[in-house]
Structures are given as structure tokens and as C-alpha cells.
Amino acid sequence: MTVEQKENKEPKLVATVGEKKIFDSDVVQYFSTMDPNMAAQFQSEDGVRQVIDELVRQELLYQDALATGLTEDEEFKRVLAQTTESLVKSYAFSKSIEGVHVTEEEALKYYDEHREQFQEPATVRAAHILVDEEEKAKEIHQELQNGGDFGALAREHSTCPSKAQGGDLGDFPRGAMVAEFDEAAWNLKDGELSAPVKTQFGYHIIKRLDSKEATERSFDEARDDIRMELLRLKQKDAYTAKIQELMEQYPVKMY
């Protein structure tokens, strides 16, 4: 037996506990409640058997609890009441936003009215070697001009954690770095090397690796994000409206 069921397949009896019958559909349901990564570990005949054994154990505990009157314990009643209340609240919330959806026209209108949100700024990608002393920075700079390997020198001398990546800082937009560093990086051309640049952190030798022009995400690229955001906003509005309606029906006093 596999956990996949074919359409219109007759349920197959896999175990009985007293009068209770356990079917393969119960096994499938149990799998659906598991974390997918965990469920993958049981995708074998032995794994399915372990799940059936677990369903049997659970049913044994359930039947014994009923037979011994465990459900009459005050502690159980308290927990049941709390669980029921929490479930009802959750279900009522889901009903308050039921039917809320976003149309293609609404998504496109949002895109047209908020184009600035879909602008991707220009970026540069740079690497640097950071040292404490100006003289040392000058020596490394000279070595680089003489053909030294930037990544190797960064790993050897830089005090920045980026040394592990050969000094590579990745892509960043204008204004993301301290002013002196930012100005130097943006004034370089791709592939160019700066003279030592002093900042509050020390002396940087900057190499601009490449750059990207500003771009704009198309509607097709942004559609899913827009739908999710609009759905969130519409659900929030529906929920707020429902609460306002209920506050008129049920008096609320705040202390």
C-alpha cells in the first residue's frame, strides 16, 4: 500500500481495535498532518506499517479513556473548554475573511499606482582590503598595481570579515556604505582600483568589480507579490469591518 490513493478507490481495511475500523484512508490522512520532510521518511512499506501501528496505539488510548471515564476529569474538561474556545475563535476569524479575493484588474491598478515600489536601484559590486595603518594600505596598493592578486591580498591582510570572500562585499545601492567609501566606489569604473580611502574603520583599498543599472520589475514579475499584499490588506479590512459590526452588537468596556 502507498500513501497515494487513486480516485474512487474503495477504502482498504488495515486494522481493527475493538469495533473501530482503521482504513488506508486514515493512514493517508495521518500523513497529511505530518511535516513533509518527516512524512518522506515513512514512504515505504515498513514506514506505512509504523504509521498503522501508531494509529492503533492512539485508538487503544482513546477507547481506554472513554471506558475509564477519563473524559469526566475536571482537568480534561478545562483543557477541552480552552481548546474548543481557541478553535472557535480561529474558525470565526477564517469565516470573517472568507471569500476575499483579488482580481487581475485590482492587481494591475495597484501596480500602475505604485510603480515606485517596483523600482530596483542601480548597484555596484565592490571588494575591499581594510587595514589600520595608512602606510600598510599604500604598500598593498602598490603591490596591487604591480599585478598582485586582490583576493589573495585581502585574505592575507584585510581586517574585515569579507576577507574570507577575497574582500567581496557583494552588490549595494548608493548610500549603503559610509560616505567616504560610498563616494569612492561609485566614482570608480568597473574593474578600477582606488587609492587608499580613509573612513572611521581604517584605510580601504577598493576594487569595483561590476555594476547594474536601475531596473523596474514588470507587472508579470510582480503579480504574485502584489496579489499577496492586496489580499492581506483586503482581509484586514474585512476583519476590521466584522469587529466593528460585532462591537455594535456586544457591549465592550475597557478597564
PyMOL commands that set and color helices and strands:
alter all, ss='L'
color gray80, all
select helices_A, chain A and resi 24-32+36-40+45-67+70-72+74-96+104-113+115-118+134-145+150-157+161-165+179-187+219-249
alter helices_A, ss='H'
color red, helices_A
select strands_A, chain A and resi 13-17+20-23+119-120+123-131+168-173+197-199+202-212+215-216
alter strands_A, ss='S'
color yellow, strands_A
deselect
rebuild
show_as cartoon
